[in-house]
Amino acid sequence: MILVTGTKRSGTSMWMQILIAGGLPHIGDAFPAVWGSSIREANPKGFYESRLRQGVFYATNPDPETGQFFAPAAVTTHAVKVFIPGLVRTDLAYMQRVVASMRSWRAYSQSLSQLYSREDAWLLENPTDGRTGAEAVADAVRKRCGMPLPVEWFMENFDLIRDFAVRRYALNLCTYERLMDSPEAEVRKVFAWLGVGDPDQALTAIEPSLNRTAPEAWIDDGGLPRATLQLFEDLHAAIHERSTVPRSLLPELNSTWETLRREYGKLSRERGREDALS
């Protein structure tokens, strides 16, 4: 499989749209469930998600509801979105290529907050399963991570970097910002690396007008120390400029992860269990 990964709101949908436009087969619907009504505005060209966003492993393959099974040899060039918590659960047999996207913690926090607001507003007006709107929103909130969004951003991106360092699969890591700044260079590089698909057609999927981040907007920093937020910015800058993490950042990244794990580890574990089984 060609796995498209990152945090939520990091550019994974954009990469799915690019790969699909380039002619790759894919797994996932543009608007699963009620998303075409509830959160379409957040991604008008589609999310392209499936149960496999939780990872390609025993709990999702075979599909627990349909029994559908993806054999590794049958899906080597299929594009599928797998968020970072799912990526670290995914069996290596399915990891032919990994296209990873990182967005700045500020843009991530802003974009995810906006998505949650859209979802909550829709649920208030369209409750299901006999619930009131308030109950539907409460259920949605319960399923979210519960960490401050900048912490969630860091913990997931740290997991991606650590997972790659351990398992050493074929990885292309690019920031969303670099893709939008230099779409032709980045798309052609990835398609040459994949060895399949049409980059000319793939480029038609990119619409810069859909990048609606407002840099001047106030962002909730989760009450984190300025030094911690600066580390997040340094990590993003390193990936943006070089697609690698310099050794000089590793001690601080490791110590920050350990500090945040002690404070938020329980929330992270609960999130992982729910994602895997929902």
Secondary structure, 3 states (H helix, E strand, C coil): CEEEECCCCCCHHHHHHHHHHCCCCEECECCCCCHHHHCHHHCCCCCCECHHHHCCCCCCCCCCCCCCCCCHHHCCCCEEECCHHHHCCCCHHHCCEEEEEECCHHHHHHHHHHHHHHHHHHHHHCCCCCCCHHHHHHHHHHHCCCCCHHHHHHHHHHHHHHHHHHHCCCEEEEEHHHHHHCHHHHHHHHHHHHCCCCHHHHHCCCCHHHCCCCCCCCCCCCCCCHHHHHHHHHHHHHHHHHCCCCHHHHHHHHHHHHHHHHHHHHHHHHHHHHHHHC
